[in-house]
Amino acid sequence: MIPTRILTKQAATGALTGLALGDALGFPTEFNNVPSILAKCGPWRQMRLPEPAIVTDDTQMTLALGRGIRTAMDRGLLTPSRLVRPVREEFVDWYHSPDNNRAPGRTCMTACRMLDSERPWQEASRTGSKGCGANMRVTPVGLVPGLSEEQRSGAAQLQAALTHGHPTALAASDLMARAVFLLAQGSEPLGLVGQLRSYAYENSGRYLERWLGDLWRYAGDASPEAYIRRGWDECLAVLARLQDALRDPSPETDPCETTGDGWIAEEALATALHCFLLFPEEPVTALRRAACTRGDSDSLGCMTGALAGAHLGAGAWPKEWSERIEYRSDLLSLGALWDA
């Protein structure tokens, strides 16, 4: 039986709201170094949510994925074939949307243009790209109730592979979904990195052929196992760096200095975890830390907010912030569905 406190904290609503808030807070600071951000925004612990609270492609693509998963599960058990079509259609709709004007990543744009065709999705996947565009949107996979471990892992990797086919993008997405899931289920932040490292070790040689098909052949590796191991090895290396950094935490130092700037998948995972784990019970401070970095601040804020919201639930966020966020009704609709 699931404890009552987990059922009542509304982890899905908290994670999706936090994701969008972090995205909006980090949007104006992206491409800025820390001194520039401090000059523009003042002390980082007092950063204010912009007015209006506009989000980026990170939140837009998260919603696209969430809607695709909802459509797939309305049709029955979640399977690869049931998931691909609606998510592919949502990504293509996002690609053509007039609201897709928030400086989206080149990989997502190129892959989505190619997905708008009859070709197999593996031909659209950019197997050389491990940008953070795959794991910044994966949060819904960690929030959907009732999935088996294989379904959750497969869905996380497949949604990543539709655009970013590098094995590290797949592994980092799987780990982000796993982290969101564990926190939503009540895991304590203190042991989270250890749990993720164990999960990565267990999965490092496991290629999910049912979900990925022959994607590995497009990357030029000698075998499917060699392909996927590359991704898990890179994630394990950065998680080790994160664990080292957290042994002697330095909240006033830009987290990017130890775990990376977040433009690539494994660094986005590690630095978002870093920001969250510096302030696991202070969600707004964690968001502000992510937004005041030299790196990919909107994606780091987005992922940090998802982790904090999954951990603390809908009550984590100030009412005056959550009521102003763009796409609020869409976020609440998906959150309510999965919290139910």
RAZIRA-V94512 format. One record per residue. RES is the residue in one small letter. PHI is phi in radians with two decimals (* if undefined). OMEGA is omega as a letter, one per 30 degrees, with the letter a starting at -180 (999 if undefined). D_FIRST is the distance of its C-alpha to the first C-alpha in Angstrom with 2 decimals. Layout:
res-><RES,RES>
phi-><PHI,PHI>
omega-><OMEGA,OMEGA>
d_first-><D_FIRST,D_FIRST>
This chain:
res-><m,i,p,t,r,i,l,t,k,q,a,a,t,g,a,l,t,g,l,a,l,g,d,a,l,g,f,p,t,e,f,n,n,v,p,s,i,l,a,k,c,g,p,w,r,q,m,r,l,p,e,p,a,i,v,t,d,d,t,q,m,t,l,a,l,g,r,g,i,r,t,a,m,d,r,g,l,l,t,p,s,r,l,v,r,p,v,r,e,e,f,v,d,w,y,h,s,p,d,n,n,r,a,p,g,r,t,c,m,t,a,c,r,m,l,d,s,e,r,p,w,q,e,a,s,r,t,g,s,k,g,c,g,a,n,m,r,v,t,p,v,g,l,v,p,g,l,s,e,e,q,r,s,g,a,a,q,l,q,a,a,l,t,h,g,h,p,t,a,l,a,a,s,d,l,m,a,r,a,v,f,l,l,a,q,g,s,e,p,l,g,l,v,g,q,l,r,s,y,a,y,e,n,s,g,r,y,l,e,r,w,l,g,d,l,w,r,y,a,g,d,a,s,p,e,a,y,i,r,r,g,w,d,e,c,l,a,v,l,a,r,l,q,d,a,l,r,d,p,s,p,e,t,d,p,c,e,t,t,g,d,g,w,i,a,e,e,a,l,a,t,a,l,h,c,f,l,l,f,p,e,e,p,v,t,a,l,r,r,a,a,c,t,r,g,d,s,d,s,l,g,c,m,t,g,a,l,a,g,a,h,l,g,a,g,a,w,p,k,e,w,s,e,r,i,e,y,r,s,d,l,l,s,l,g,a,l,w,d,a>
phi-><*,-1.37,-1.00,-1.04,-1.10,-1.31,-1.17,-1.63,-1.37,1.02,-1.08,-1.17,-1.08,-1.11,-1.20,-1.20,-1.14,-1.09,-1.01,-1.19,-1.13,-1.12,-1.07,-1.18,-1.21,-1.52,-1.01,-1.27,-1.78,-1.05,1.27,-1.89,-1.47,-1.09,-1.00,-1.15,-1.13,-1.12,-1.16,-1.47,-1.93,1.47,-0.94,-1.14,-1.27,-2.05,-0.99,-1.82,-1.15,-1.05,-2.12,-1.25,-1.53,-1.55,-1.77,-1.97,-1.04,-1.04,-1.23,-1.02,-1.29,-1.07,-1.14,-1.06,-1.11,-1.03,-1.13,-1.11,-1.14,-1.05,-1.09,-1.06,-1.39,-1.14,-1.68,2.39,-1.03,-1.31,-2.26,-0.98,-1.18,-1.29,-1.46,-1.03,-1.09,-1.16,-1.20,-1.03,-1.12,-1.13,-1.15,-1.19,-1.06,-1.07,-0.99,-1.54,-1.19,-1.14,-1.41,-1.43,-2.38,-1.95,0.98,-1.15,-1.25,-1.10,-1.07,-1.07,-1.15,-1.14,-1.14,-1.17,-1.09,-1.30,-1.20,-1.41,-2.90,-1.68,-1.21,-1.01,-1.07,-1.06,-1.30,-1.44,-1.07,-1.57,-1.24,-1.65,-1.86,-2.12,-1.06,-1.34,-1.09,-1.53,-1.59,-1.26,-1.92,-1.43,-0.80,-0.94,-1.12,-1.36,-1.77,-1.12,-1.34,1.46,-1.51,-1.31,-1.07,-1.17,-1.11,-1.16,-1.13,-1.11,-1.14,-1.09,-1.27,-1.16,-1.09,-1.15,-1.17,-1.01,-2.11,-1.91,-1.61,-1.18,-1.07,-1.22,-1.11,-1.18,-1.15,-1.15,-1.16,-1.04,-1.18,-1.13,-1.07,-1.11,-1.10,-1.06,-1.06,-1.07,-1.15,-1.10,-1.49,1.78,-1.09,-1.41,-0.98,-0.98,-1.72,-1.12,-1.11,-1.08,-1.12,-1.20,-1.13,-1.08,-1.06,-1.14,-1.05,-1.12,-1.77,-1.09,-1.92,-1.80,-1.66,-1.53,-1.09,-1.06,-1.66,-1.84,1.04,-1.76,-0.90,-1.01,-1.14,-1.29,-1.66,1.44,-1.44,-1.27,-2.74,-1.08,-1.18,-1.14,-1.03,-1.27,-1.10,-0.97,-1.18,-1.15,-1.09,-1.17,-1.20,-1.10,-1.11,-1.31,-1.18,-1.15,-1.09,-1.10,-1.08,-1.08,-1.10,-1.36,-1.20,-2.34,-1.14,-2.35,-1.04,-1.49,-1.65,-0.96,-1.02,-1.05,-1.14,-1.89,-1.98,1.79,-1.42,1.56,-1.28,-1.90,-1.02,-1.18,-1.28,-1.08,-1.03,-1.18,-1.30,-1.13,-1.05,-1.02,-1.05,-1.12,-1.34,-1.21,-2.43,-1.12,-1.90,-2.22,-1.06,-1.20,-1.12,-1.06,-1.08,-1.12,-1.10,-1.13,-1.27,-1.75,-2.37,-1.40,-1.70,-1.37,-1.14,-1.23,-1.21,-1.12,-1.13,-1.01,-1.26,-1.09,-1.10,-1.13,-1.14,-1.13,-1.21,-1.14,-1.27,-1.78,1.52,-1.10,-1.29,-1.20,-1.87,-1.01,-1.02,-1.19,-1.47,-1.11,-1.29,-1.76,-1.27,-1.09,1.13,-0.99,-1.15,-1.16,-1.11,-1.19,-1.12,-1.19,-1.04,-1.10,-1.07,-1.46,-1.28,-1.16>
omega-><l,l,a,a,l,l,a,a,l,a,a,l,l,a,a,l,l,l,a,l,l,l,a,a,a,a,a,a,l,a,l,l,a,l,l,l,l,l,a,a,a,a,a,a,l,a,a,l,a,l,f,a,a,l,a,l,l,l,l,a,l,l,l,l,l,l,l,l,l,l,a,a,l,a,l,a,a,l,l,a,l,a,a,a,a,l,l,l,l,l,l,l,l,a,a,a,l,l,l,a,a,l,l,a,a,a,a,a,a,a,a,l,l,l,l,a,l,a,l,a,a,l,l,a,l,a,l,a,l,l,a,a,l,a,l,a,a,a,l,a,l,a,a,a,l,l,l,l,l,l,a,l,a,l,l,a,a,l,l,a,l,l,a,a,l,a,l,l,l,a,l,l,l,a,l,l,l,l,l,l,a,l,l,a,l,l,a,l,a,a,a,a,l,l,a,l,l,l,l,l,a,a,a,l,a,l,a,a,a,a,a,a,a,a,a,a,a,a,l,l,a,a,l,a,l,l,a,l,l,a,a,l,l,l,l,l,a,l,l,l,l,a,l,a,a,l,l,a,a,a,a,l,l,a,a,a,a,a,l,a,l,l,l,a,a,l,l,l,a,a,l,l,l,a,l,a,l,a,a,l,l,a,a,l,l,l,a,l,l,a,l,l,l,a,a,a,l,l,l,l,l,a,l,l,l,l,a,l,l,a,a,l,a,a,a,a,l,a,a,l,a,a,a,a,l,l,a,a,l,l,a,a,l,l,l,l,a,l,a,999>
d_first-><0.00,3.81,6.34,8.85,11.64,10.61,10.39,13.67,15.65,16.59,16.76,18.56,21.12,21.63,22.20,24.54,26.44,26.85,28.04,30.72,31.77,32.28,34.19,36.43,37.05,38.05,40.10,43.30,43.19,42.81,45.92,46.91,47.21,45.93,49.36,49.76,46.35,47.17,50.57,49.09,45.97,46.82,44.60,41.41,39.17,40.61,40.35,39.96,38.22,41.12,42.42,41.68,38.36,39.07,36.79,37.85,37.21,34.05,32.23,34.11,33.00,29.36,29.53,31.39,28.74,25.97,28.02,28.69,25.07,24.40,27.41,26.44,22.97,24.62,26.55,23.78,21.82,22.75,25.70,28.64,31.11,28.96,28.32,31.88,33.84,32.11,31.60,35.19,36.40,34.61,36.14,39.54,39.28,38.54,41.53,43.81,42.50,45.07,42.35,42.11,44.59,42.59,44.13,41.75,41.90,44.51,42.15,39.92,43.05,44.77,41.82,40.99,44.66,44.59,41.39,43.41,45.11,44.68,44.46,41.48,39.08,39.78,43.35,42.28,40.04,41.83,41.29,43.24,41.16,38.29,38.46,35.38,35.38,32.68,30.04,30.77,29.41,26.40,23.72,22.46,21.45,19.04,17.52,17.15,13.59,12.98,15.79,16.28,17.87,21.18,20.95,20.17,22.92,25.28,24.96,25.54,28.58,29.96,30.00,31.77,34.19,35.38,37.39,37.19,37.64,38.18,35.64,34.89,33.88,31.38,29.97,29.82,28.01,25.42,25.00,24.84,22.10,20.21,20.82,19.65,16.40,15.76,16.77,14.76,11.55,12.89,15.26,18.27,21.56,23.49,22.20,22.01,25.47,24.99,21.83,23.84,26.83,24.96,23.59,27.18,28.67,26.38,27.30,30.92,32.60,30.27,31.88,29.71,32.52,30.57,29.85,33.04,35.66,38.88,38.44,39.36,42.85,43.62,43.12,45.68,43.66,44.65,41.29,37.84,36.54,39.28,38.49,34.80,35.40,37.71,34.92,32.44,35.35,36.26,32.73,32.49,35.85,34.93,31.61,33.80,36.08,33.22,32.09,35.73,36.08,33.10,34.60,37.37,36.03,38.70,37.34,40.86,41.60,40.87,37.83,39.66,42.15,39.78,37.20,39.36,40.22,37.43,39.63,38.27,34.71,34.00,35.66,33.82,30.48,31.70,33.46,30.66,28.33,31.26,31.63,27.95,27.77,31.00,29.42,25.59,25.47,28.55,27.71,31.10,32.97,31.16,32.26,35.76,35.98,35.09,37.63,40.31,40.71,43.52,41.28,39.45,38.28,36.76,34.56,33.69,32.86,30.83,28.64,28.45,27.34,24.55,23.24,23.69,22.12,18.99,18.74,19.76,19.05,21.56,22.96,24.40,27.47,30.50,30.87,34.49,33.52,30.66,32.79,35.62,34.03,35.46,33.33,31.07,30.41,29.50,27.10,25.41,25.28,23.36,21.12,20.27,19.61,17.06,15.45,15.00>
